[in-house]
Amino acid sequence: MTITQPSSTAPAEPDALPAARAVGLTKVYGREDAAVRAVDGIDLELPRGEFTAVMGPSGSGKSTLMHCMAGLDRPTSGQAFIGELEIGTLDDSALTEMRRDRIGFVFQSFNLVPTLTAEENITLPANLAGRPVDRAWFDYLVDQLGIGDRLTHRPTELSGGQQQRVACARALISRPDLVFADEPTGNLDSNASAEMLGFLRKSVDESGQSVVMVTHDPRGAAYADRAIFLADGTIVGELRSPTADSILERMKQLGS
């Protein structure tokens, strides 16, 4: 299963475009003296088929950047694109459709529907879109995540790790352009965290998925191809092929 910038003289093929990009992206909360620039003019490309970790101190703008790029929050100025599609041009209905069809989400709090079984939670995006579920892909995800024996269980009958695996399968069931993961291991123990991160890594390597993960954990970010560092709403550095040690060193520099 095999899951750069457009030319100025000819339209780029869809596969040649980044999975997502931000151009001058800015998000300001409050007004005048109370204004806070949570994201301050960020330019960023998220290539297809790569795993990107976004890191930085608390309040650096990590989650705000992700929410603006994923269409969960509207920026104050600048542009955000998913592939060729500029999010800012969409009305609420089109924005909902774009998030449902082209983006997968994995959150720290799982965000499963408590009245649905694990299987029903996984297939929810396809059901909401009125599309048939790709059963071969469903079976692959369930097998890779090791939740085949939990499909009839509701979230309250699952461990935290199992709930997050269900959430991950739900994020991937529609084969989205990009998966955004916001602190996906924050509520998991070390073993469950390693399993989740290993699966995200495998989805990039074997299925060509594009993943961007906000995290504070250097060990988690070491699963990524690239780590981007934010401070005060701006990008202040990046590491290719990061290790936990190299990330820790960069975070220490930011802290000082």
N, C-alpha and C positions, 0 to 999 in steps of 0.2 A: 504494500500500500504506500503510494507515494503522494502523500499529501504534498532603481536608482533615480533617481530623479527623472521625470519625464523630459523628453527632448523638447526644445523650444521650437523646432521646425516641423515636427510631426508627432501625432499622438503616440504615446507609449503603449505597448501591449500591456494588458493587465498584469501579467506575471512579472513585467519589468519594473513595476511600481513597488515602492515599499509597502509593507502590510499596513503601516500607518505612519503619519508624520504630523508634526506641529510646525507652524510657521508664525513666529512672533507671538506665541500664545501667552496671554496675560489674563490672570484672574485676580480681581481686587474685591476685597470685602470691606464694607464700611465706606464712609465718606470723609473727605477733608482730613482733619487732624487724626481721626480715628481709622483712616484707611489702612488696610493691610494688603500688600501685594504678595499674595500666597504663591502665585506663579508670575514670573516677571520677564516676559519677552523671550520665551524659550523656543529655540529651533531644534528639532529632533526628528530623526528618521529611525523607524523600527523595521529592519529588513525582514523579508519573508524567510521563513525557515530558520529563524534564530530565536534563542532564549535570552532575553534581556532582563537583568535585575536592576531595579531602581532603588537607590539607597540614600540615606542622609539622616541628619539628626531630626528629632521630633520637631515638627513645625517647619521643616524645610520645603514643604510643598509636594511631597511624593504622591500622596493620595489625591490631592487636588489636581495635579497634572494628569494622573491616570483617569480621574473622573471626567475631566474636560476632553481628553483624547477618546474616551469611550462613549461620549455622548450622554453621560449621567449628569453632567453639569455644563452649563453654557459659559464659555469664556467671556471676559469683559471685552477683549479685543484679540486680534489674531485669528488664525485658521487652524482647524484640525481636520485631517483627512483619514478615512479608512479606504485604502486603495486609491481609486480615482475620485471617490465621493467626498465632497466637502460637507462636513457635518452641519456647519452653520447655515447652509442653504435649506435645511430640512424643516418642515413643520412638525408638530408634535406627533402626528400619525406616522409620517415617514420616518421620523427618528425612532419611534417604537419599533417599527418594522425593521429598520437597519440594525438596531441592537439585537433583536430576536434572531435575525437571519445571518448576520455577518460577524457577530461578536459573541464570545463565550465568557462567562464570569465565574470566578471562584473567589468566595469571600471567607474571611476568618470565621464568621458566624454561621457558615454553611448555607443559610437561607433556603432550606428545604421547606416544602409545604407539609405541615404536620399531619394533615388528613389523608395524604397520598402515600402509597407504598413506594419503596425504592424504585421499582420499575416505572411507576407512573411519574415520579419526579424526574427520572432520566429522560423519559419521552415527552415531557411537558412542552419543550420548545417546538417540537414537530407537531404535536397535537394542537397547540395554539395557532400554528401557522396553517393548519388544515392539510398537512402533508403526510404521506405514509412514512413510517419509520423504516430506515435501512436496517433490516434485521441482521444482515451479515456484519455491519459496522457495530450495531448494538451488541451483538454476541462477542465481537472482538474486544470492545471496551470493557464489558462485564468480565470477560476472561482475564484480561490484562490487569484489571483492578482487583480481581479476586473477590467479587461480590455476588457470584452466581447463586449462592445459597442464601442470600439476604434479600432477594428481589421482592418477596411478598411482605417484608417487614416495613413498618412505618418508622419514621425518624427516631421516635422515643424508644424504639426497640433496637437501635443500633448504637455502637460505640462512636466516640468522636471521630476516630479514624475512618470507620465505615461510612459515617455521614459525609465526611469530606470526599471520600472516594466516589460516593453517589453524586455529590455536587460536581466533581471533576468529570464524570461520565456525562452528566447533563450539559456541562459547558462544551463538550466536544461532540455531542450527538449530531449536531447540525453541520459538522465539519466547517466551523467558522473561519473567517479570514484571520482572526486574531483572538487569542485567549488572554484576558486580563485577570491576574490573580493578585488580590490585595491581602497581604499577610496570610496566605492560605494555610500556613502551618502554625499560626499563632496559638491555636487552641489544642494542639496535638502534642503527644509525647514524642520523644526522640525517635523511636522506632516508626511510629506512624508518619512522622515528618519525613524521614528518609524514604519511606515507601512512596509518599505523595510526590516528593521532589524527583525521585527516580522515574516515576511514571511520566511526569512533565518532560523530563529530559529525553525519555524514550520517544514520546510523542513528537518531539522536534527531530530527533535523529532518524526515526523509522517512518514517520508519517508526514514529515515536512511541515509540521504545525509551527505557527508563530506564537510565541508566548512572551508576555511582559509581566514581571512579578515585582510588586512593591514588597520590600522586606527590610527588617532591621537585623537579620541574622546572617553573619558572614558565612557560616557553614552552608546555609541555604543558597545564598548568592553564588557560592562557588560552583553550583550546578549549571550556572548560566554561561553563555558564550561571551557575554559582555556585561559589566557592571557600570552603571551610570550613577554619579554622585551629585546630589543636590544640596545647596545651602542657600537659605534666604530666597528661595524661589527661582534660583538660577542653576544651571549645570556648571559645576566647578571641576569636573574631571571624569575620566572613565578608565576602565581597565579591560583589556581583552584577555580571554582565557584566565579569569581571576581565580585565585586560590583564597582559602579562608585567611591565611597569613597576610597575603598582599592586601586583602580587603580591610583587615584589622588595622594594618599600618596606615592605609589611606584614611580610614575613619578617625584614627588618632590625630592625623594631620588636620582634618576638618575640625575636630574638637578643640584643637589648640589655636 
